[in-house]
Amino acid sequence: MSATEWFVCTDPAETVELGILRGTAGGFGGFAASMAIGDDRWVTDPAYGEGTIFTIGQGFSDESGTRADFFDDIVNERVAELRVVHATELGETVFAETLRVIGRGV
């Protein structure tokens, strides 16, 4: 078992991707993120590749899902909003995600 894991959301055509490096101890615990839409990329640190710097402004997780908002590098303008809901029944878990990128679409 690891202390962190990448949680990655993509669209069916794999033209949009958001990845969050998060702790596995419970709660949100987002440490880093990367996002790509076509050829445009955002990263929280150059260690995660090339792209415009953005930051995890706020995040929350509980038994019903995860909500995270991403901002520009000075936490002034919202860049994206991630909403994840999940349900578990009979040992199976299903996730549904919505990623809204401000000015770009959902």
Z-matrix of the N, CA and C atoms (Angstrom, degrees):
N
C 1 1.434
C 2 1.530 1 108.13
N 3 1.336 2 116.19 1 142.00
C 4 1.458 3 120.70 2 179.42
C 5 1.524 4 110.29 3 -106.44
N 6 1.326 5 115.11 4 162.20
C 7 1.460 6 120.26 5 179.33
C 8 1.521 7 111.79 6 -82.24
N 9 1.331 8 117.11 7 -20.44
C 10 1.462 9 121.58 8 178.62
C 11 1.519 10 109.50 9 -135.03
N 12 1.332 11 115.74 10 161.21
C 13 1.456 12 121.25 11 176.16
C 14 1.518 13 109.01 12 -152.32
N 15 1.331 14 116.49 13 150.79
C 16 1.462 15 121.14 14 173.87
C 17 1.517 16 108.35 15 -86.43
N 18 1.319 17 116.54 16 129.26
C 19 1.461 18 124.35 17 173.58
C 20 1.519 19 105.07 18 -107.47
N 21 1.332 20 117.58 19 115.27
C 22 1.465 21 121.73 20 -173.14
C 23 1.523 22 110.04 21 -118.87
N 24 1.339 23 115.77 22 130.41
C 25 1.463 24 123.16 23 175.93
C 26 1.525 25 108.02 24 -115.10
N 27 1.333 26 116.81 25 134.10
C 28 1.464 27 121.29 26 176.69
C 29 1.518 28 109.59 27 -136.00
N 30 1.326 29 115.11 28 159.42
C 31 1.461 30 119.26 29 172.81
C 32 1.526 31 108.08 30 -84.94
N 33 1.331 32 119.01 31 164.79
C 34 1.469 33 120.89 32 -177.27
C 35 1.532 34 113.75 33 -57.35
N 36 1.330 35 117.69 34 -33.92
C 37 1.468 36 120.69 35 -179.77
C 38 1.528 37 112.09 36 -84.94
N 39 1.328 38 117.14 37 -3.08
C 40 1.461 39 124.03 38 -178.88
C 41 1.524 40 112.62 39 57.33
N 42 1.343 41 116.35 40 36.94
C 43 1.464 42 120.91 41 175.22
C 44 1.523 43 111.31 42 -95.32
N 45 1.339 44 116.52 43 -15.69
C 46 1.463 45 122.34 44 177.93
C 47 1.522 46 107.46 45 -128.13
N 48 1.341 47 115.98 46 135.80
C 49 1.460 48 119.92 47 178.97
C 50 1.519 49 109.52 48 -145.11
N 51 1.317 50 115.94 49 137.47
C 52 1.459 51 122.24 50 173.03
C 53 1.513 52 107.42 51 -130.29
N 54 1.314 53 116.72 52 127.42
C 55 1.454 54 122.05 53 177.08
C 56 1.516 55 110.22 54 -121.49
N 57 1.318 56 116.83 55 137.16
C 58 1.464 57 121.95 56 177.76
C 59 1.523 58 107.94 57 -124.86
N 60 1.333 59 116.69 58 125.48
C 61 1.456 60 121.64 59 172.24
C 62 1.518 61 106.40 60 -86.86
N 63 1.322 62 116.30 61 117.04
C 64 1.463 63 119.57 62 -174.18
C 65 1.514 64 111.01 63 -133.37
N 66 1.325 65 114.40 64 157.34
C 67 1.450 66 121.02 65 176.07
C 68 1.516 67 110.41 66 -74.06
N 69 1.320 68 115.87 67 155.14
C 70 1.464 69 120.18 68 -177.68
C 71 1.529 70 112.16 69 -104.65
N 72 1.330 71 117.50 70 10.83
C 73 1.461 72 120.33 71 -176.09
C 74 1.516 73 113.52 72 -84.30
N 75 1.328 74 118.05 73 -3.02
C 76 1.459 75 120.72 74 -178.79
C 77 1.514 76 110.59 75 114.66
N 78 1.324 77 116.47 76 159.21
C 79 1.453 78 119.75 77 -175.59
C 80 1.518 79 110.76 78 72.83
N 81 1.330 80 116.78 79 -168.24
C 82 1.466 81 119.96 80 -176.74
C 83 1.519 82 111.61 81 -77.37
N 84 1.293 83 119.71 82 -64.41
C 85 1.463 84 123.54 83 175.47
C 86 1.511 85 115.06 84 56.53
N 87 1.347 86 119.01 85 41.50
C 88 1.459 87 121.27 86 178.16
C 89 1.516 88 110.92 87 -76.83
N 90 1.339 89 116.88 88 123.84
C 91 1.466 90 121.74 89 -178.07
C 92 1.519 91 112.48 90 -102.67
N 93 1.313 92 117.35 91 -33.11
C 94 1.461 93 121.86 92 -175.63
C 95 1.520 94 108.21 93 -154.96
N 96 1.338 95 115.49 94 163.30
C 97 1.463 96 119.51 95 179.11
C 98 1.520 97 109.89 96 -154.52
N 99 1.322 98 114.34 97 157.16
C 100 1.464 99 121.62 98 171.15
C 101 1.523 100 107.03 99 -142.33
N 102 1.334 101 115.80 100 148.33
C 103 1.455 102 120.64 101 -179.32
C 104 1.520 103 107.98 102 -143.11
N 105 1.327 104 116.13 103 141.07
C 106 1.462 105 121.21 104 177.78
C 107 1.518 106 109.49 105 -137.12
N 108 1.326 107 114.79 106 136.12
C 109 1.463 108 122.35 107 172.54
C 110 1.516 109 105.50 108 -131.13
N 111 1.319 110 116.51 109 106.36
C 112 1.460 111 119.32 110 -174.66
C 113 1.519 112 109.71 111 59.30
N 114 1.329 113 117.18 112 -123.97
C 115 1.463 114 121.71 113 179.89
C 116 1.528 115 113.23 114 -89.69
N 117 1.327 116 118.75 115 -5.30
C 118 1.468 117 122.11 116 -179.79
C 119 1.520 118 109.64 117 -87.41
N 120 1.354 119 115.93 118 134.48
C 121 1.462 120 120.86 119 -178.48
C 122 1.523 121 110.66 120 -132.01
N 123 1.325 122 115.47 121 147.47
C 124 1.454 123 123.69 122 173.42
C 125 1.524 124 107.04 123 -129.89
N 126 1.315 125 117.06 124 143.70
C 127 1.466 126 122.35 125 177.86
C 128 1.526 127 108.76 126 -142.40
N 129 1.324 128 116.57 127 151.56
C 130 1.458 129 119.64 128 176.30
C 131 1.517 130 111.76 129 -82.51
N 132 1.329 131 117.09 130 -16.16
C 133 1.461 132 121.81 131 179.90
C 134 1.524 133 107.97 132 -156.99
N 135 1.330 134 118.58 133 142.78
C 136 1.468 135 120.05 134 178.21
C 137 1.531 136 114.00 135 -58.23
N 138 1.323 137 117.80 136 -17.64
C 139 1.469 138 120.56 137 176.84
C 140 1.525 139 111.72 138 -61.94
N 141 1.335 140 117.32 139 -19.69
C 142 1.464 141 121.49 140 -177.86
C 143 1.524 142 112.09 141 -100.23
N 144 1.318 143 117.11 142 14.66
C 145 1.456 144 121.50 143 176.72
C 146 1.517 145 111.86 144 115.60
N 147 1.316 146 114.29 145 -178.42
C 148 1.459 147 120.41 146 178.87
C 149 1.517 148 109.81 147 -81.57
N 150 1.318 149 115.64 148 150.18
C 151 1.451 150 120.08 149 176.80
C 152 1.510 151 111.91 150 155.25
N 153 1.310 152 114.85 151 170.28
C 154 1.456 153 121.91 152 176.18
C 155 1.526 154 108.58 153 -69.98
N 156 1.318 155 116.73 154 134.55
C 157 1.463 156 120.13 155 -179.71
C 158 1.532 157 109.79 156 -72.69
N 159 1.332 158 115.22 157 131.53
C 160 1.461 159 122.04 158 170.88
C 161 1.514 160 108.16 159 -136.51
N 162 1.323 161 117.47 160 172.29
C 163 1.454 162 120.08 161 -174.76
C 164 1.526 163 110.84 162 -136.46
N 165 1.317 164 115.20 163 155.38
C 166 1.461 165 120.67 164 173.41
C 167 1.521 166 106.16 165 -81.38
N 168 1.319 167 116.51 166 109.03
C 169 1.457 168 120.60 167 -176.27
C 170 1.513 169 113.01 168 -81.19
N 171 1.315 170 116.67 169 -39.45
C 172 1.459 171 121.16 170 178.96
C 173 1.522 172 108.52 171 -161.98
N 174 1.316 173 115.58 172 151.37
C 175 1.455 174 120.08 173 178.69
C 176 1.513 175 110.65 174 -156.40
N 177 1.325 176 115.29 175 155.31
C 178 1.458 177 120.87 176 -177.81
C 179 1.521 178 108.47 177 -152.61
N 180 1.316 179 116.93 178 136.29
C 181 1.469 180 122.08 179 174.46
C 182 1.518 181 109.56 180 -134.78
N 183 1.320 182 115.08 181 143.41
C 184 1.454 183 121.36 182 171.65
C 185 1.525 184 107.60 183 -148.22
N 186 1.327 185 116.57 184 -165.85
C 187 1.465 186 119.85 185 -176.09
C 188 1.525 187 113.21 186 -66.37
N 189 1.329 188 118.09 187 -15.93
C 190 1.469 189 119.91 188 -178.56
C 191 1.522 190 113.81 189 -96.39
N 192 1.335 191 117.82 190 -16.92
C 193 1.458 192 118.49 191 -179.84
C 194 1.512 193 113.57 192 157.98
N 195 1.330 194 114.49 193 -163.36
C 196 1.459 195 122.58 194 -176.36
C 197 1.516 196 109.49 195 -133.24
N 198 1.312 197 115.62 196 141.37
C 199 1.462 198 122.03 197 173.47
C 200 1.519 199 107.21 198 -131.67
N 201 1.329 200 116.72 199 131.01
C 202 1.463 201 120.83 200 178.89
C 203 1.516 202 109.27 201 -143.18
N 204 1.327 203 115.28 202 141.08
C 205 1.456 204 121.83 203 176.45
C 206 1.521 205 108.49 204 -118.72
N 207 1.318 206 115.71 205 140.24
C 208 1.456 207 122.75 206 -177.68
C 209 1.523 208 108.94 207 -118.71
N 210 1.332 209 116.10 208 139.25
C 211 1.460 210 122.33 209 -174.86
C 212 1.526 211 110.17 210 -126.36
N 213 1.341 212 115.71 211 169.18
C 214 1.459 213 120.04 212 175.19
C 215 1.529 214 109.32 213 -65.23
N 216 1.331 215 116.68 214 178.36
C 217 1.463 216 120.71 215 -172.79
C 218 1.524 217 114.28 216 -64.99
N 219 1.336 218 118.90 217 -18.48
C 220 1.465 219 119.97 218 177.79
C 221 1.535 220 111.65 219 -108.91
N 222 1.316 221 116.68 220 15.18
C 223 1.468 222 124.70 221 177.40
C 224 1.532 223 110.58 222 53.63
N 225 1.327 224 114.78 223 45.20
C 226 1.454 225 121.07 224 -179.53
C 227 1.527 226 111.55 225 -107.50
N 228 1.316 227 116.84 226 -45.96
C 229 1.463 228 122.38 227 -177.53
C 230 1.522 229 110.31 228 -114.37
N 231 1.327 230 116.38 229 132.65
C 232 1.465 231 120.99 230 176.32
C 233 1.531 232 108.67 231 -70.26
N 234 1.328 233 116.71 232 132.32
C 235 1.464 234 123.12 233 179.49
C 236 1.523 235 110.82 234 -101.04
N 237 1.342 236 117.05 235 -42.73
C 238 1.468 237 120.38 236 -175.37
C 239 1.522 238 110.54 237 -155.89
N 240 1.338 239 114.84 238 158.09
C 241 1.462 240 122.82 239 176.41
C 242 1.520 241 108.16 240 -131.19
N 243 1.320 242 116.65 241 127.41
C 244 1.463 243 122.38 242 176.95
C 245 1.518 244 108.54 243 -110.71
N 246 1.328 245 116.16 244 131.78
C 247 1.460 246 122.39 245 175.18
C 248 1.526 247 107.59 246 -129.19
N 249 1.320 248 116.46 247 124.02
C 250 1.466 249 122.19 248 -179.41
C 251 1.522 250 108.25 249 -126.56
N 252 1.318 251 117.01 250 129.59
C 253 1.463 252 121.65 251 171.41
C 254 1.522 253 107.31 252 -119.15
N 255 1.310 254 115.40 253 150.35
C 256 1.464 255 118.47 254 178.52
C 257 1.520 256 109.96 255 -145.49
N 258 1.303 257 114.01 256 156.99
C 259 1.461 258 121.00 257 177.60
C 260 1.521 259 108.36 258 -140.92
N 261 1.323 260 116.11 259 142.79
C 262 1.459 261 121.87 260 177.89
C 263 1.517 262 108.69 261 -123.72
N 264 1.312 263 115.37 262 131.98
C 265 1.461 264 121.54 263 177.87
C 266 1.521 265 108.04 264 -149.77
N 267 1.326 266 116.77 265 133.50
C 268 1.466 267 123.11 266 177.38
C 269 1.525 268 111.92 267 52.38
N 270 1.339 269 116.10 268 39.64
C 271 1.459 270 121.12 269 176.33
C 272 1.517 271 115.61 270 80.99
N 273 1.318 272 118.22 271 1.45
C 274 1.464 273 121.21 272 178.65
C 275 1.520 274 109.67 273 -111.59
N 276 1.328 275 115.73 274 139.10
C 277 1.461 276 121.60 275 177.80
C 278 1.516 277 109.27 276 -118.40
N 279 1.323 278 115.81 277 134.77
C 280 1.462 279 122.50 278 178.48
C 281 1.526 280 107.66 279 -121.39
N 282 1.345 281 116.27 280 135.44
C 283 1.457 282 122.76 281 178.43
C 284 1.518 283 109.59 282 -112.63
N 285 1.327 284 117.01 283 144.70
C 286 1.469 285 123.04 284 171.31
C 287 1.526 286 106.60 285 -131.56
N 288 1.335 287 116.20 286 126.43
C 289 1.458 288 120.78 287 -175.72
C 290 1.519 289 111.25 288 -120.81
N 291 1.324 290 115.22 289 147.36
C 292 1.458 291 122.66 290 170.10
C 293 1.521 292 107.16 291 -128.84
N 294 1.321 293 116.44 292 126.95
C 295 1.457 294 122.25 293 175.60
C 296 1.519 295 107.75 294 -118.14
N 297 1.312 296 115.85 295 117.66
C 298 1.468 297 121.73 296 175.71
C 299 1.520 298 107.69 297 -105.52
N 300 1.320 299 116.82 298 118.81
C 301 1.457 300 121.41 299 176.10
C 302 1.525 301 106.34 300 -104.89
N 303 1.318 302 116.23 301 116.04
C 304 1.455 303 122.15 302 -173.03
C 305 1.538 304 110.13 303 -57.66
N 306 1.334 305 115.47 304 126.59
C 307 1.456 306 121.14 305 179.52
C 308 1.512 307 115.06 306 79.03
N 309 1.349 308 117.01 307 -2.59
C 310 1.466 309 120.99 308 -178.02
C 311 1.518 310 112.83 309 -119.32
N 312 1.332 311 117.53 310 -26.31
C 313 1.457 312 120.30 311 179.42
C 314 1.508 313 112.96 312 123.58
N 315 1.330 314 114.26 313 -176.06
C 316 1.462 315 122.26 314 -177.98
C 317 1.515 316 108.69 315 -113.82
